[in-house]
Amino acid sequence: MIRKATAVWNGTGKEGSGSLTSTSGVLNKTPYSFNTRFMSEDGKAGTNPEELIAAAHAGCFTMALSFALSGAGFAPTQIDTEAALNMEKVEAGWEIKGINLTISAIIPGITAEQFQASVEGAAKNCPVSKALKAVPITHEAKLL
């Protein structure tokens, strides 16, 4: 399976701008720039690579957790995962310092221990988590 996306950039790093397009069309000439990456906290001016990594991680981890729960005999009603990617300016430029996953879930009939075991299993088996293993990944999980 191959998944593709395309980036087009015009101009210098600071003054230029670009767009991102994915095969699915979910990203369709979606704007990104220095401002959307480093200045615009509300995200309304466009996206940035780090936001997309966080979205991919949250989505992948949530599915991995759903599969882990199903494999353990539990049918989740709802799983919410927020991925908070921490990027800091260092001497050599910018660096992703870590990602924290905050998970809350409604799962009928599960104990807190069973839920935590499924979270640990998802953390080990999520393909995006595996791809990001050079970055510290933490998680906080709670049942609702």
N, C-alpha and C positions, 0 to 999 in steps of 0.2 A: 504494500500500500504506500503510495506517495501522496503527500499533501503539499500544495504549493501556494505561495503568496508572492506578490511582486511589489517592490518598492521603486518609486521613481523620485529622483531628487533634482532640483534645479537651484543653482546658486551656491553660495558659500555655506559653511556649517552654521554660522550664526544668523546670517541674513536670508538664507535660502529657505525653501520649503519643499515639501514632497507630498506624495500620496501613497497609500497602501491599498492593494487590491488582492482579494483572495478568490480562489476558484469558485467557491460557493456563492460569492456575491455579497456575503455578509459585510465584508470590507469592499467598498466600491469607490475607488479614488478617495478614500478617507484621508483627510489632511493630517499632516504632522509637520512639526517645525521645531526650532530651538525653543520657541515660546511654549508650544504644547508639551514639550519634553521637560523643560527645566523651570518654567515660570508659571504656567497656568495650572493652579491647583484644582480648579473646578472642572477641568477637562472639557469645557464647552467649546473650545476653539479647535479641537481635534484630539487625536489619540497620541500615543507614544509607545515605543517598543516595550517599556517596562510594564505599562498598563496591560498590554496584550499578553505578556508573560504571566502576569498575575491572573488574568482572566483564564488563560489556558490551564494554569495550575489549579485554580479553584474548580474549574469544570472537570478536569481529569481526576482530581482527588475525590470529588463528590461521587463520580461514577465508580471509582475504585472502591469507595466505602460502601456504596449500594451493592456492588457485587460481593464484597466481603460479608455484608450483613445477610444477603440472600443465601450465600453459601453456608452460613451458620444457622439458617432456618428462620430468619427474621425478615419481615416485609416492612421496610421503612415507609412511613407516611410522608415525611418530608425531611430533607437534609439541606441545611444552608451552610455554605462555606464562604468565608471571606479570606482572600489572600492579600496580605499587606506586604508589599515588596519594599524593602528599605534600601535606598540608593544614596550614597554619600559621596561628596567630592573629596578626593584624596590628592596627594601631591601629583600623581601621574594622570589625573583626570577623574572620571566618575567610576564608581564601583558598586555592584550590587552586594550589599553586606549581609543580607538574609531575607528570608520570607517567613512570615508567621501566618499559619492557617488557624482561623477561628471557626470551629464547627459547632453548630447546634442542630439537634435532630429530634424528631418525634418517631419513636420506634416502639410499637406496642409489644409488651411482654418481655422486654430485654432488661437485664440488670446493668448497673453501672459498670461492673467488671467485664461483662460480655461486650458492652459497647466499646470500652477502652481497648479491648483485645482486637475488635474489628477495626478500630481507628489505627492501631499499630500495624495491623495487616495491610490496610490500605496505604499507609505511609511507606511500607516496603515494596508494594506492588504497583503503585501509580507510575505509569511511564514518564510523565512529566517530572515527578519527583526524582526519578532515576536519572533523567537527563540533566537535572539541576543539582546533582549531588556535590558539586564543587561549592555550593552555597549552603550555609547553615539554614536548615528548615526546622522550625518549631511548630507545635500545634497545641491548641487548647480546645478541648471538646466537652460538650455538656448535653445532657438529655433535657428536653423540655417537657 
